[in-house]
Amino acid sequence: MRTIISAALLLALVACSTTQVHRNSATMYAPTSSSAVQVLYSAPRREYESIGIVSAKRYKPGFTDPTVADAIPQLQAAGAQLGADAVIVQTSRSNNDRHTVVDGEAIRFVDRPVGASQSTATGECKACGTIGG
């Protein structure tokens, strides 16, 4: 019985966050590591290209209100799916239903180091030679 309750609780917690990813670039990039995706709150000084729009919705149970920081890991993961170097936070809002929603623009820096370029129109990763990431 404990196992069933534990499994149900775990499933409920996993279901407490969602992400949306919308690619706006014709070029497909290999996914990046979510831990390497920078979170910015204003446009960087470096030249960049917009590759998509990402959104993270996070539920926070308990007695404290959800914050933007609660949704940042999901926002980074959504940006990583697109191959982003960073996500620029555009908007954030907390709902009365214990959810916080953060929207951002996924970007790639134009002046990436040689060898870090992982893009083709077919989705081939130049660095590792795999197709589709």
N, C-alpha and C positions, 0 to 999 in steps of 0.2 A: 504494500500500500504506500509506504514511504517513497519507493522508487517511482511510482506513478505520479504522486504529488510533486516530487522533485522534477520529474521530466516535464510535467505540465507547467510548473513555475519557470523552468528554464526556457521552454518554448514561448511563454508569455513575455519574458524579458527580451528574448531575441526579436520578437515581433514588435518591440517597442520603438524601433527606429526604422525609418525608410529613407531611401535616397532616390532621386530622379536625375537622370543624365540626358542632356540633349546636345548632340554634336552639331556644331555650326561650321565646321571646317570640312572641305572635301577630302583633305588628306587624313588618312588613318594613321595614328601613332601607336606604337607598342605601349602597353600599360607600364606605368612607373610604380615605384614603391610608395604606398600611401604615407609612410613615415618620412619620405623625402619631399612630399608636396608641401610647399610653404603656404602659410595662411597670411594674407596681406589685408589690410583694411583701407588701403588707398593704392592707386596705380603706382607701379614701380618706376623708377627712373630709367631702368634698362628697357631697351626696345623689346616688345613682345607681340605675339599674335594671339587673338582670341580663338580658342578651339571648341568652346562649348559653354553651356550654362548648367550648373549643378545646384541641387537643392537637397538639404538634409532635414528630416523631421525627427525629433528625438523626444521620447517620453521619459520623464524622470519621476519615478515613484518616491514616496516619502513625504517629508514635511518641509522641504526647502523648494523654492521655485526653480524651475529650469533656467539655465543661462545659455548664452551663445557657446561657451566653452564645452557644454555638454554635447553639442552637436558637431563640434570641430572634427573629431575622428571620422565621423561618417562623411563629412564634407571632403576631407582629404581622400578618403577611399573613393568617393565619386569622381573627384578630379583625377585620381590615379587611373581609373578605368579608361579615361580619355587620353592618357599619356601626358598629363599636365605637369609642369614644373611648379606651378603655384595656383592658388585660388584667391581671387580678390573678393572679399565679402562685400556684397551689394546691399542686402537688407537682412534684418533679423527681426523676429517677432515672437513673443510668448503668448500662447493662448491660455485662456482660463481653464482649459482641460488638462493642464500639466504637460503640455507639449511646447517645445520651442522649435521654430523653423528658421533655417539660415539658408539664404540664396547667394550664389556667387558666380563669378565668371572664371572658367578654367582657362589658363593661359600657358603658353610655352615661350620661353625666352628665345629670341632670334639669334643671339650671340652665344649659342651653346658650344661647348668645347668640341673639337673634332673627335669623332668616335662616340660621342654621346648622341649623335643624330640617329634617331630611330624612326624614320618615316619613309613611306612611299605610298602611292595611291592604292597599292594592293594590300597594304598592311604588313609588308615584310619588314622585319627588324634587321636593319643593316649591321648592328653590333653583334647580334647572335645568330642571324641567318634563319630564324624561324618565321613562319607566316602566321599571321593572326595573333601574335603576341604569345 
